[in-house]
Amino acid sequence: MPRRKKQTIWRIWVDTQQQIISFHEIPNARLLEFFNYELFQSCIDRYTAQRYRYQ
């Protein structure tokens, strides 16, 4: 039986009140999940342009 390829999921948590992006869960942040790396990177670029901080 062939093995199924495990799908990669990229996740970020976004706190729009404090303008923080996190690569781990933080309180009061919304989880965003991406199944496509290009979409993930595009989202990161948009938040960078809006001067969000990363942690």
N, C-alpha and C positions, 0 to 999 in steps of 0.2 A: 504494500500500500504506500503510495507516495506521501511524503510529508508536506503539510501545508506551510507555506511561507508565513512567518509571523509578521503582521503588519505593524509598522512603527507608528506610534502616536506621539506627537510633540504637544506639550502642554505649557501654558503660561497662565498665571493668575494676574488679573488686572484690577487695581484699586484706582478708580477714576477720581475719587475725592482727594487722595494724596498724590496722584499721578505717579504710581509705582507699578512696575512690571516685575513679577517674580517668577523664577523657575521652580519654586516650591510653594506649597500652600501657605497663604497668609490670611489672617482674619479680614473679613469685610471685602474680600476680593472675589471677582467673578472668574471662574475657570473657563478658559478657551482651549479647545482641543483641535488639532489639525492632523489630517491623514495625508497631507501633501506638503512636502518640505518647502516648495516654492510659495505656497500660500502662507505658511508659517513665517517664512522670511519676510514676505511682503507686509505682514501684520507688524512684525518687529520694526521694520523700516518706518511704517506709518507712526508708530508710537515714538520712535526716536525723533522723527520730524516734529512731533508735538512736545518734545522735551521731557518725556517721561523718564524717571530714574529707574535703574535696574538694580535688583538685589538677588 
